Amino acid sequence: MRFPATDLAVDLPCVMGIVNVTPDSFSDGGLHADADSAVAHGLLLASEGAAILDIGGESTRPGSEPVSLADELAHVLPVIERLVIGTPALISVDTTKAAVARAALAAGATIINDVTALRGDPGMAALVAEHGCPVCLMHMLGEPRTMQDDPHYDDVVGEVVAFLEQRMTAALAVGVREEQILLDPGIGFGKTLQHNLLLLAHLDRIAALGRPVVLGASRKRFIGALLGAEQRQREVGTVATTVLGLVQGAAVVRVHDVRPNVEALRVAQAVIEAGEAGDAHAARGAGADGAAGAPHRANVADRARGRGAP
Ligand code: HH2
């Protein structure tokens, strides 16, 4: 499957492993709250095939309270410094604060994952433009403290697409280049179960904006609602979102359980590529215009981008 050109120094699709250095994250809060344990966890995820490690020092779970700058720096910096040396994986910092992003970049992080899509800290957009690093722009309705209080949309997919398009335009206007940008529908950020399902089903409409799509569905509450499962039992449900997300055009899956998602991605990608190769072969066999005998269906990658087969 072909993905848009990007400044990310990894092949797409790929897995982004989650390293939460927090006491209160929704799924793994407190498990890796000290630097030694977070580094060990990051090394494990990288050895399981994570091409990117996303280091976060502030939980964004529904109802979470903000963390001070000093605390967030103290959480993430020692972990980033050690993972930059200890693993070939790219390091992403999951932060809304420009000062944390700046320090993380200086310590060797290469990606900024800002769940406010550059709306949270006035210094963030300029930092991304100046540094030229890849940045993930995510949709969120409201703020973490209140976002799950009865979220409402008239057309959730259309509104998320319009928001991401607007945030991309705003970023480009301050000097961020298109190749730096990744887009994320923000699964679970001000969304009901039905909103999350619709976004997953129509991820191709976000991919059609022309930038790689990041999917963060891992162990989230909607999977628990469908399965009646606690966070740790949502691994298989998460793998389902990875495979369907890839078919719909997701380029990066942000997950807690790296190995099963790497394996699922590899197998699903092989099937998609075999289908593409078969379609190309059939089209060649049908002559230059691909008319007679060519399959009358779009291949999976084209469908994922909202284009029909030639
Ligand atoms: N989800 C979470 C945090 N950061 N970033 C992106 N780009 N996309 C997401 O879906 C996303 C994200 C929430 O998950 P987690 O990090 O596991 O929990 P917490 O925020 O409680 O630390």
Residues whose N, C-alpha, C, O or C-beta is under 5 A from the ligand:
A	BS01	HH2	N20 D24 S25 F26 E58 S59 T60 R61 D94 N113 C136 M138 D184 G186 I187 G216
